[in-house]
Amino acid sequence: MESVATWTGTGQPALMTRSSSADLSSIQGLDHAIVALPYQFGFWPTDSLVLICLRMIDAGEQRGAVRGSVVFTARVDLPLDGGTAELKAALAPALRRPNGDTVILVAFEDSPDFAHSAQGSQRALASVASSVREAGLEVLALARVRGERWQAVDVPGRNDVWIPLPATSDVPIIADYVFAGRVPAADRRDIESVLRPTHPNLTKQVKAVIDGQTSVPSSAQTVCSVATVLSQILSSDPTADVISAVDPVELAHCALGLHDVHLRDALLDRLCPGLTGAHAITTERARALQDLLPTTPSVASVECRRLAALGSHVPQLWSSPMFATAGYLAWYCGDGALALITTQAALRADPDCSLARLVDHALWQAMPPPRAA
């Protein structure tokens, strides 16, 4: 999978993800693709229409027997009023993405009014299927999902048959996501909880350090603080309580240091090569930071969440670079929900933050992050 994009019913993008874990396997079967979707998005879709774009499809002898690689996945809220114009407009950027030739459409129905939900989702499926064909892509299958059952749509003799979804243990690709630390949250609000500070004393201490600064921290001090905090974030122990362990002075100086674009880009170049390239790491501070960071760091969702959680303990005026960095890392490593949430937090703190605006634009356009050759 190269990317995952989500838009809410208000037309705002809600998620953009690239996941390396899905590159390790192919999706086998439409039911397997459905079970894998929450792991791609990072949360369980509700009242949603999901578009799965694939390449190298082998449909087998039966319609719905899918085998292929996921190019990207996009999600939109099912419109409450039954309209489809806004839904089609939200998906338009995703349909302009190259490299895919076949689409699967899945409607997740969670409304307590089954009749209304069924009617609305079928109308949405038909409308978006028309847009997909107009874009020159093949519609391989349409499906509806309610709870732990799914139903094929427009398949003779099967329109009224609800089939149990397979257990996650029976879907091989799930193991790749779990290995990469990708476990879906209950819903999007659960992911947003990372932006709520959990250690009030740390928040007060960081603010006191920043407010008490009478001069800009020295270059060496800033570099060491950024390296120290990032080393804690990159701890190999996924259960480590980084927030409790971090020194408030180090965190304050790290937050201030990431306002230096050269330092921030040096960090990103080491953690996710491809944004800048070695030729762009020109300042002494940037090179010094890279010398202090692990040579081949491993960044996954847990590290992105740790950085975002630390950013929530920094005064908003100074938090934008930390949130933007967390957003870029999340976009790069495959946690699209977190990428959007942290990018929006960065833009609330500083609407002119260049990195946050870059990721925000990428989310809108369903673009994958740059990667080093």
C-alpha angles and dihedrals in degrees: 000000000000102000147356122206131185132187128191124225090262092066094253118130111249104183145009121181142173114196122193090188093072090055087072096066145024124237111251114198133000091259090055090051090053093050091050095053098085089052090053095048096039093233139052112272114233127190087354142138113220126197117202115193116197141180133203092032122186106187094184122207097312129058109250095030093121127187120168148096120282112237096182141334127214131192132198132176114256105248112252092214093052092245120140106191095088091043092054092046091052092053095046095093091052092053090056091061114112131224098053128095106173134051136202118197122204127184117204108205118198103149113123088225098079096185094051092044093050093048094046096046094048090050090050092048092051093046096049091043087058091052091048092054091047087056089058097254128127120241104223100178145351122209143174125213128200116175109308096345134079137195132204114231125216092011111129112246094007105072093100097039117104112199126197113249115239120258115262088244088064094053109081097201091061089071089060092054094046091049088054091051095254111143117156119246120229090254142331093278089062089058091048090059088081087075093059112092112238100186110058093182091056090051091052093046094049091049091049091052093049094043090048095054108120093177140017111276113256119264093248092048093050094047092049092049094050091047093047095050093044091048088056091048091050092053110143091227107089091196095054113126098229094172093058092045100047119103111236092221091052091047092049092050090045091054091049092044094055089063084075101090093204091054092046093049091048088055093049092046090057096042098041113011116211105060098087114356127225092277089067095056096090109139123089092234092052092051091046091053092052090051089057097047125084113273094231107019120185115226122187137148094290092058092046091052092049092054092047091048091052089049089057088064093055120089108265093242089064101031102083099090092049093050092043091050090049089049093051092048091048091050090048098048099040111265100122098169091056091044091059096042095050093042090054090049090052092051092049088055094043120005089194097056102134097206093049090048090050092053092042090055090048091052091053092050096041090237123165118232120260115262132195114255 
